[in-house]
Amino acid sequence: MLSLAEVELLRLGRHGDPFSLLGPHRDAERRFWIRAFIPGAVELRALTPAGRSLGRFECRHADGVFERQVARGGPYRLEATWGDGTKTRFDDPYRFGEVLGELDVWLLGEGSHLRPYEVLGATPREMEGAAGTSFAVWAPNASRVSVVGAFNFWDGRRHPMRLRRECGVWEIFLPGVEAGAHYKFELLDAHGALLPLKADPYARQAELRPATASVVAAMPDFAPASPERQSANAFDAPMSIYEVHLASWRRKPEEGNRWLSWDEFADELVPYAVDMGFTHLELLPITEYPFDGSWGYQTLGLFAPTARFGEAAGFRRFVDRAHAAGLGVLLDWVPAHFPTDTYGLARFDGTHLYEYADPREGFHNDWNTLIYNWGRTEVRNFLVGSALYWLERYDVDGLRFDAVASMLYRDYSRTEWIPNAQGGRENLEAIAFLKRTNEVIGGERPQAVTLAEESTAFPAVSRPTWGGGLGFHYKWNMGWMHDTLQYMSRDPIHRSYHHGEMTFGLVYAFNENFVLPLSHDEVVHGKGSLIGKMPGDRWQRFANLRAYYGFMFGHPGKKLLFMGCEFAQEREWNHDQSLDWHLLQQPEYAGVQALVRDLNKFYRESRALHQVDFSGEGFEWIDHEDAGRNLLSFVRHGRDGSAVLVVSNFAPVVHHGLRLGVPRHGRWVERINTDSSFYGGSNVGTPFGAAHSEAVASHGRGQSIVISVPPLATVFLEWTA
């Protein structure tokens, strides 16, 4: 029988090993006992699975502690009688065996479980003939952990969990709990103090903010490898990325300014991006986050698509619809830091479990967030598992790692910072984590790509780890973005003195696999819009932007454009409002949109513009020294012999009769002219839209052509034999 001390611990919810007392047990005399703690029950009976009574329990305490000796062991159910006389039949959670298998326990303890999300969190399943949900959470320093929800009146005494000491995971199977149930974990720290209720770190779905509970959801089906997606994500494939903040891309003002749902995004965003010619969508973080103003970059749900747009399963439908339309999907993913909200990861089991304990390492001063402890095997496992989860279970094409620069180096701005083992400021644990994540993705999901937002001169970000790199496929070229936008913001009369801002990017263009990013970061925090950065009168501002987009699409590197920039939105981006789609009723904005559509189309069709992006073999300067006239010209080459001449004129004057050396004899046909009247330009161009090469030496070449270059414009001429 239970001792009085054991009864007291059970009813107070203070027993650290409830499975040692509750459920079926055999005592030292080999007698069978069933014990249960059912608060609120006035009577309890044991039943056979068929419903035959096995007898009434003895009530050991009025709070609901019951026990009974039975003739033999075996399956049983419970029948509780409540104070109002009603009866309820249910399976006893404490009659079920262990949830985690021995191999899972070993791998979790070792920190080498590639897919911890398969065993941690909340998983609807059937166990020993009963349907329910298994719960498992890592909290090695807690003295008691319970799962709570409406199914047990949010009472942490009712369902304390079993501790698997080998890996620090608490587990329980709750029969009758179905998908859609809301839950949290209630923890006592090592000293018995009650902690704030915690959301599940591995939750697959969450409540819509400001509510914070986790939601039981089925595991998304595994997405098999796709040769088509692997081909579309290859280095020699075109990649033009449309960066989107879903909550402000388009709203329904007629319905209270509500967000679109996942299925509505599939109906509206996917065909729009396809029509515009983009190859990929990149979504600002959709991992569940508490504060709208963080745009998702302060996440507390690394396994849950945000509830803002509907149930988690809707996101998988969205990705499937995008792929069916030939559009890739990339996610912004945040392994650098997390917010301090008490229901989240901060001091999860009463200790610094997920974050570094030393605030010099574990607290980000600029963002007031906590920094993951990348040196802890379980934390690395958590993060690597999250990366693989989105790639395998939601079939996304790749992840853009946010704030990589902040991970690579200690913060020199602090009065105190902790040097690494070599005395430097590189964060060796973060570097090891990034390499490990990229290696796992490369081995387990080779069709996927990873991109780094990295603004420092850290070497070999996009080189393989076996060659000393970090293993990313691509690096954002922040230097190119900064220099070229600075140049474009200058009055053309001053540009000749800053010509290097447009040419310097080619000095290091082939050191990394670059993406050229005109991202959300360039149109927020008082920076205005891209069109707002352009100098001159209204006509010149639009011409400057069109010329700049042309230069970007001709320049080596994959392309990224933030939403709204494709039609020259005037105001700065506001995450609480829809884009200004009404501007497209005016010809200037519609013209920019038409240009971006045509640039994307030509970029995808012309191998010369995308096939050899990361080697000097694909690029050839014609003239980068004509600073006095604000002129730049170069040729892009494809492996198939294709060639495209790109000429940018960043002065507001026409250059008639401009002779340029060309690498090949033949006809050079104008394919894109950003000054075309279709785009809102003045329609200046080379007569008949083509130029034939002549045996006249120019720019160090034996062949040359003569063309007319429009004001503030970029022209693409394709070689034909």
C-alpha positions, 0 to 999 in steps of 0.5 A, a space after each residue: 500500500 501507499 505510505 502516507 508520505 507518498 499519498 501526500 506527494 501525489 496529491 500535492 503534485 510533488 512526486 518526481 517519479 509518479 510512474 513508480 507509484 501510479 498505474 499497475 504494480 506488483 509488490 514484494 509479495 507479488 500481489 497486483 495493485 492499481 493506483 490512480 490520482 483522479 482529483 474530483 472523483 468520489 468513487 473509482 472502479 477498475 474495468 476490463 477492456 470489455 467493461 466488466 467491473 474489477 472492483 471498487 478502489 479504496 480512497 486513500 485521500 479525499 483529493 482523489 488518491 485511490 488504490 486497489 489490489 487486483 487478482 492479476 495484471 493485464 489491460 484495464 480501464 477506469 470509471 470515475 464517479 464525480 460529485 454530481 453523480 455522472 460517470 466517465 470511463 477512460 484509459 489510465 495513462 500510467 498503465 502504458 509503457 515507455 514512449 521513447 525507444 532505447 535507440 532514441 534515448 541513446 541518440 538524444 543523450 549523445 546529441 546525434 539524433 538527426 530528427 528529434 522532432 519525431 520523438 519529442 513534442 506532441 505526437 498523435 498515435 496509437 499505443 497498446 490499442 488506445 488512441 491518444 497523444 504522446 508528449 515528450 520534453 527535454 528538461 533535465 534539471 526539473 524536479 517534476 514536469 507535467 503536461 497540462 491542458 483543457 483535457 486535465 483542467 490545466 492541473 499540473 498534479 494530474 499528469 506528471 511525466 516519467 523522466 528518462 534520466 539517460 537523456 533528460 527527457 520527460 514523457 507520457 502517453 495520454 489516451 483520448 487526447 486528440 489533434 487540436 488539443 491545446 497544451 503546455 508544460 508545467 515544471 518545478 525547478 530543481 528546488 521545487 519552485 513552480 515555473 511559468 507554464 512553458 510552450 512546447 519547444 517542439 510544438 508543430 502548431 501554436 495558438 494565435 497570439 496573444 495566446 501562447 499554448 501549443 496545439 497537438 498536430 499530426 506530423 507532416 508527411 515526409 516529402 521524398 526527394 525531387 530531381 526537379 527541385 534539385 535541378 531548379 536549385 542548382 548553381 547553374 540554374 536561374 534564381 530570382 527570389 521574391 522576398 515576401 512578408 506574408 502579413 503585409 503582402 496583401 490583406 483583406 481591408 473589406 474584412 477588417 484588414 485581415 491576413 490572407 490564409 495559406 490557401 489564399 496565398 496559394 491562390 494569389 501570391 503563387 500565381 502572381 510570383 509566377 506571372 512576374 517570372 520569379 523562380 523562388 519565394 523567400 518568406 520572412 520567418 513563419 516560425 511561430 513568433 509572439 510579436 508582430 513587429 519583429 517580422 518573425 525574427 524573434 521566434 519561439 516556435 522553430 517547428 510550428 508555422 505561424 497560426 496567423 495564416 491558419 493551421 499548420 497543414 495549410 502551409 504544406 498545401 501552400 508549398 505543394 501549390 508553389 512547386 506545382 506551379 514551378 516555384 521554389 520556396 525558401 524560408 528565413 530561419 533564425 538560429 541566432 537568438 530568441 526572445 525572453 518571453 517567460 512561456 518560451 525557452 528562457 530558463 526553461 527548466 529553471 536553468 539556462 538550458 537553451 541559452 548561454 548562462 554568462 550574459 556576455 555570451 548569452 544576451 544580445 544587447 542590440 535586440 534584448 534577446 537570448 543567444 542559443 548555447 551552440 556548444 551544448 549538444 542538445 541545443 545543436 540537436 534542437 536547431 539542426 533538427 528544426 532545419 531538417 524538419 522544414 526541408 523534409 516535412 514541409 518540402 521547402 527548397 532552402 533556408 536563409 540563415 538570419 544574422 550569421 554575422 552576429 553569430 560568427 564574432 563576439 560583440 566588441 561593443 561590450 565593455 567585456 567579452 569572452 575571447 575564444 580558446 585562441 584568444 580571438 573574437 571568433 565564436 568557434 562554437 557557432 562556427 562549428 554549429 553552422 558547419 554541422 548544420 550545412 553538412 547534415 542538410 547536404 547529406 540528408 537533403 541534397 536538393 536543398 540550399 542554404 543562404 547566409 545573411 553575412 555582412 563581414 569579410 569572414 572567408 569562405 562562407 559559401 565554400 564546402 566545409 571540407 575545404 575550410 568553408 562554412 558550407 553555405 550554398 550562397 552568401 548575401 552580397 551586402 557590400 554590393 547592395 550598400 555600394 551600389 545603392 549609395 551610388 544610385 542615391 547620388 546626383 548623376 553629376 557627382 557619380 563620376 567621382 564614385 564610379 568604383 562603387 559600381 565596379 568594386 563588387 566585381 573585384 570580389 564577385 567570384 570569391 563567394 557564391 553571391 545573391 544580390 539582395 535588395 531586401 526588406 532591410 533597405 526599405 525600413 527604419 527610416 531608409 524610405 523606399 528604393 524609388 525614394 532613394 533615386 535622385 532627380 525629378 519624377 521621370 529621372 527617379 523612375 529611370 534611375 530605378 529601372 537602370 539600376 534593376 537592369 544593372 542588377 540583372 546583368 551583374 553576376 549573382 543570383 537576384 533577390 527583390 523585396 515585395 513592393 520594390 517590383 512596382 516602385 512602391 513610394 512609401 517605406 514598408 509598413 508591416 501592419 499594412 498591405 502593399 500599395 497595389 493601387 499604384 499600379 493604376 498609374 503608368 510609371 509604377 506599372 512600367 517598373 512592374 512590366 520591366 521586372 517581369 521582362 527582366 525575369 523572363 529574359 534572365 531565365 531564358 538566357 543561359 549567359 545571364 545565369 549559367 556561369 555566375 560564380 566564375 570569371 569565365 562567365 564575365 568579361 569587362 568591356 569598359 569599366 573606366 568610363 567614369 566621366 560619362 557614367 558608363 559601364 559595359 560588360 559581357 556575360 557568357 554561358 557555357 553553351 556559347 551564348 553571350 549578352 552585352 550589358 551597357 548601363 548609362 547612369 547619366 541623364 544624357 543620350 550617347 549616340 554613336 557609342 562604339 564598344 568592342 565586342 568579343 565576337 563577330 556577328 549581330 547583337 540584338 537588343 533584348 531589353 532596354 529599360 528606357 522603352 516606352 513600355 516601361 515609362 521611358 523615352 524610347 531611345 535605342 539603337 536603330 532597328 534594335 540591332 547592331 552588326 559588328 565591324 572589323 574596327 578595333 575598340 576596347 582591346 578587341 578586333 570587333 566592335 559595334 556602334 549603338 545608341 545608349 538611352 539616358 539613365 538606362 541599361 540595355 541588353 544586347 544578345 549575340 547571334 551568329 
